[in-house]
Amino acid sequence: MKKKILLVDDEPGILKVLGISLGDRGYDVLTALSGEEALDLFRTAAPEIVITDIKMPGMDGIELLKRIKEENPDTEVIMITGHGEMELAIQSLKYDASDFITKPIHDETLDIALRRAMEKLSTRKMLREYTENLEKMVEEKTRKLVQAERLAAVGQTVAGLAHAIKNITSGLTGGMYVLEKGMEMENRAYLSQGWEMIKGNVEKIKGMAVDLLNYAKEREPEYQLSDPNEPAREVYELMRSRAAQMGVALNFAPAQNLPHAWFDREGIHRVLLNLVSNAVDACMDISCASRACEVHLRTLKPHGWAVEYEVMDSGCGMDEDTRKKIFQIFFSTKGSK
């Protein structure tokens, strides 16, 4: 079966010539003269690949890209850009465009962009099938071992790991693509951006490995007499430089005159570090871009003997589905947005 391609351009001449060229390559070509018409066609025909001009009257290519990704994130969208529109092309990559090609469109450039889009579709399909098969296997094993609580927990852990690995793989794929694009165009900004994306996902792998080891070892709390403010202060000192680099204001308010107490200092430190790190990341969510980015870490002394640690951020919060899954092992929303 021929793969469907939706071609969008407000210039009928370009639409006709490019449509013939794509048809000669064996694609089933759908055409639209506007973003609005393209969105209607996308909803009815469900093409796997969309090629759209960036500059169009009414709904432009960037808005069309965002709408398509909202409705079906797996669709590969290739952007067509003219000379002098490089900033818009780069912006489109931030919204997960597959590639961009510049006018006039050369056959070789078009073939490369289409090949990359097809490779991404194929990789995503294989990854989805692998993940679905893995999850089915885990579900089957979990049902058989439902009487053994510990073994059932292992099954849940593997499912969580499969989801986490899928997210990290997507991040690494994106970083590799930007890095490859930077080498191809000899663009240092792309090289730097791609490297940072890869480095960030490698850090996620390291963190996941540490979490897995800690989970497997069933670490026992190590109690020691200490100042309850100290783990919070250490986390503040560790995170404030990174927060500042990301444009996030990190504030620390320790409670005064807290008495020393017996507690697992390393465990509290690790929990607070994860909470503050997640809070900083939450402030950088693109859907919260209009808000002031602030994270507050403080210690409290309520009535009685307890000590409270509080981490607050100005991010967009969690929806109901995320709140229900928050205590699942290895559950994460990072990398899926």
C-alpha positions in Angstrom: 0.0 0.0 0.0 1.3 3.5 -0.9 2.2 5.7 2.0 0.1 8.9 2.2 1.7 12.3 2.1 -0.2 15.5 2.8 1.4 18.4 0.9 0.5 21.9 2.0 1.4 25.2 0.2 -0.5 28.3 -0.6 1.1 28.5 -4.1 -0.8 26.3 -6.6 2.3 26.0 -8.9 4.6 24.7 -6.2 1.8 22.3 -5.0 1.3 20.9 -8.5 5.0 20.4 -9.3 6.0 19.0 -5.9 2.8 16.8 -5.9 3.9 15.2 -9.3 7.4 14.7 -8.0 6.1 12.9 -4.9 3.7 10.9 -7.0 6.6 9.7 -9.2 8.3 8.5 -6.0 5.4 6.2 -5.3 3.5 8.2 -2.7 -0.3 8.7 -2.5 -0.3 12.6 -2.5 -3.0 14.7 -0.9 -2.8 18.5 -1.4 -4.1 21.5 0.5 -3.8 25.2 -0.2 -4.1 26.4 3.4 -3.4 25.2 7.0 -7.1 25.0 7.7 -7.8 22.8 4.7 -4.8 20.7 5.6 -6.0 20.1 9.1 -9.4 18.9 7.9 -7.6 16.5 5.4 -5.3 15.3 8.1 -8.2 14.3 10.3 -10.0 12.4 7.6 -7.1 10.8 5.7 -4.6 10.3 8.6 -1.3 10.6 6.5 1.9 9.5 8.2 3.9 12.3 6.6 3.0 16.0 6.1 5.1 18.4 4.1 4.1 22.0 4.7 5.3 25.5 3.8 6.0 27.6 6.9 4.8 31.0 5.6 1.1 30.9 4.7 -1.8 33.3 5.2 -4.2 32.3 8.0 -2.9 29.2 9.8 0.8 29.2 9.1 3.0 26.1 9.0 4.2 26.4 12.6 0.6 26.5 13.9 -0.3 23.6 11.7 2.7 21.6 13.0 1.6 22.2 16.6 -2.0 21.2 15.9 -0.9 18.0 14.1 1.5 17.0 16.9 -1.3 17.6 19.5 -3.6 15.2 17.6 -1.1 12.6 16.5 2.5 13.0 17.9 3.7 10.1 15.7 3.1 12.1 12.4 6.3 13.2 10.7 6.1 16.8 9.6 8.7 18.2 7.1 8.8 22.0 6.9 9.5 24.0 3.7 11.2 27.3 4.3 12.4 30.2 2.1 15.7 32.1 2.4 15.8 34.3 5.4 13.4 32.2 7.4 16.0 30.1 9.3 14.7 31.3 12.7 11.3 29.9 11.9 12.8 26.6 10.7 14.8 26.3 14.0 11.6 27.1 15.9 9.8 24.3 14.0 12.4 21.8 15.3 11.5 22.8 18.9 7.9 21.7 18.1 9.2 18.3 16.9 9.3 18.8 13.2 11.0 15.9 11.4 13.2 18.1 9.1 13.1 21.3 7.1 14.1 21.9 3.5 14.7 25.2 1.8 13.4 26.6 -1.5 14.2 26.0 -4.3 13.7 22.3 -3.4 16.3 20.0 -4.9 15.5 16.3 -5.5 18.4 15.1 -3.4 17.4 17.3 -0.4 13.8 16.1 -0.6 14.9 12.4 -0.8 17.1 12.8 2.3 14.2 14.4 4.3 11.8 11.7 3.2 14.2 8.9 4.0 14.7 10.4 7.5 11.0 10.6 8.1 10.5 7.0 6.9 13.3 5.8 9.2 11.7 7.6 12.2 8.3 6.1 11.4 9.9 2.6 11.1 11.9 3.0 14.3 8.9 4.3 16.2 6.8 1.4 15.0 9.4 -1.2 16.0 9.9 0.5 19.4 6.1 0.5 20.0 5.8 -3.2 19.0 8.7 -4.1 21.3 7.3 -2.1 24.2 3.8 -3.5 23.7 5.2 -7.1 23.6 7.3 -6.4 26.6 4.3 -5.0 28.5 2.2 -7.9 27.5 4.9 -10.3 28.8 5.1 -8.4 32.0 1.3 -8.4 32.5 1.2 -12.2 31.8 4.0 -12.9 34.3 2.5 -10.5 36.9 -0.8 -12.4 36.7 0.9 -15.7 37.3 2.9 -14.3 40.2 0.1 -12.3 41.8 0.3 -14.4 45.0 3.9 -13.3 45.5 4.0 -9.6 46.4 7.7 -9.2 45.9 7.7 -10.9 42.5 4.7 -8.9 41.4 6.6 -5.7 42.3 9.4 -6.9 40.1 7.0 -7.2 37.2 5.8 -3.6 37.7 9.4 -2.4 37.9 10.2 -4.0 34.5 7.1 -2.3 33.0 8.2 1.0 34.5 11.7 0.5 33.1 10.4 -0.2 29.6 8.5 3.1 29.6 11.5 5.0 31.0 13.8 3.5 28.4 11.4 4.3 25.6 11.3 8.0 26.7 15.1 8.1 27.0 15.5 6.5 23.6 13.3 9.2 22.0 15.4 11.9 23.6 18.7 10.3 22.4 17.2 10.0 18.9 16.3 13.7 18.9 19.7 14.7 20.1 21.4 12.5 17.5 19.3 14.1 14.7 20.2 17.7 15.8 23.9 16.7 16.1 23.8 15.2 12.6 22.1 18.3 11.3 24.8 20.4 12.9 27.6 18.4 11.3 25.8 18.5 7.9 25.3 22.3 8.0 28.5 23.0 10.0 26.4 24.8 12.5 28.0 25.1 16.0 24.6 26.0 17.6 23.1 22.8 16.4 26.1 20.8 17.5 25.9 22.3 20.9 22.2 21.8 21.2 22.4 18.2 20.0 25.2 17.4 22.4 23.3 18.9 25.4 20.3 16.8 24.5 22.4 13.6 24.3 24.3 14.5 27.5 21.0 15.1 29.4 19.6 11.7 28.4 22.8 10.0 29.4 22.4 11.6 32.8 18.9 10.2 33.0 20.3 6.7 32.2 22.8 7.1 35.0 20.1 8.3 37.4 17.9 5.4 36.5 20.7 2.9 37.1 21.3 4.4 40.5 17.6 4.2 41.4 17.5 0.6 40.2 20.5 -0.4 42.3 19.0 1.3 45.3 15.7 -0.4 44.8 17.4 -3.8 44.3 19.5 -3.5 47.4 16.6 -2.5 49.6 18.7 0.1 51.4 18.1 0.3 55.1 17.8 3.8 56.7 21.0 4.9 58.5 19.9 7.1 61.4 22.3 9.8 62.8 21.9 12.8 65.1 22.0 15.8 62.8 20.7 19.3 62.1 17.5 18.8 60.0 18.3 21.9 58.0 21.6 20.5 56.7 20.3 18.1 54.0 18.1 20.9 52.6 21.0 23.4 52.7 23.2 20.9 50.8 20.6 20.4 48.1 20.1 24.2 47.8 23.9 24.7 47.3 24.0 21.8 44.8 21.0 23.1 42.7 21.2 26.9 42.8 23.8 27.1 40.0 21.9 24.8 37.7 18.6 26.6 38.5 20.2 30.0 37.8 21.5 28.8 34.4 18.0 27.7 33.5 16.5 31.1 34.6 14.8 29.6 37.7 14.9 31.5 41.0 15.7 28.9 43.7 14.9 30.1 47.3 15.8 28.4 50.6 14.1 29.3 53.9 15.4 27.2 56.8 13.4 27.1 60.0 15.1 28.8 62.9 16.2 27.1 66.1 15.5 23.5 64.9 16.8 21.0 67.4 19.0 18.2 66.2 17.2 15.0 65.6 17.8 11.3 64.7 17.0 10.7 61.0 18.3 9.2 57.8 20.3 12.1 56.5 21.4 10.5 53.2 17.8 9.3 52.4 16.4 12.8 53.1 19.1 14.4 51.0 18.3 12.1 48.1 14.5 12.7 48.3 15.0 16.5 48.5 17.4 16.5 45.6 14.9 14.6 43.4 12.1 16.9 44.4 14.0 20.1 43.8 15.4 18.8 40.5 11.9 17.9 39.3 10.6 21.3 40.4 13.2 23.1 38.4 12.4 21.0 35.4 8.7 21.6 35.9 9.2 25.3 35.7 10.9 24.8 32.2 7.8 23.1 30.8 7.0 24.9 27.5 3.3 25.1 28.5 4.4 27.2 31.5 6.7 29.6 29.6 4.6 32.7 30.4 5.0 32.2 34.2 7.7 33.4 36.5 10.0 30.5 37.2 10.4 30.0 41.0 11.2 27.1 43.3 10.9 27.3 47.1 12.6 24.9 49.5 12.0 25.3 53.2 12.0 23.5 56.5 9.1 23.8 59.0 8.6 23.0 62.7 5.0 22.2 63.2 3.5 21.6 66.7 4.9 18.4 68.2 8.2 16.7 67.5 8.1 16.5 63.7 10.1 18.4 61.1 8.6 19.1 57.6 10.4 19.7 54.3 8.4 21.6 51.7 9.2 22.0 48.0 7.0 24.3 45.9 7.3 25.5 42.3 5.5 27.8 40.0 5.1 25.2 37.3 1.8 24.0 35.8 1.2 21.2 38.3 0.1 17.7 37.7 -3.1 16.4 36.1 -5.2 13.8 37.8 -3.8 10.9 35.8 -0.2 11.9 36.7 -1.1 12.2 40.4 -2.5 8.6 40.4 0.7 7.3 39.0 3.2 9.4 41.1 4.2 6.5 43.4 4.7 3.9 40.6 8.3 2.9 40.4 10.2 4.6 37.6 7.1 6.5 36.4 8.1 9.7 34.7 6.6 12.4 32.5 10.1 13.6 31.3 10.8 13.0 27.7 7.2 12.6 26.7 6.5 16.2 26.2 
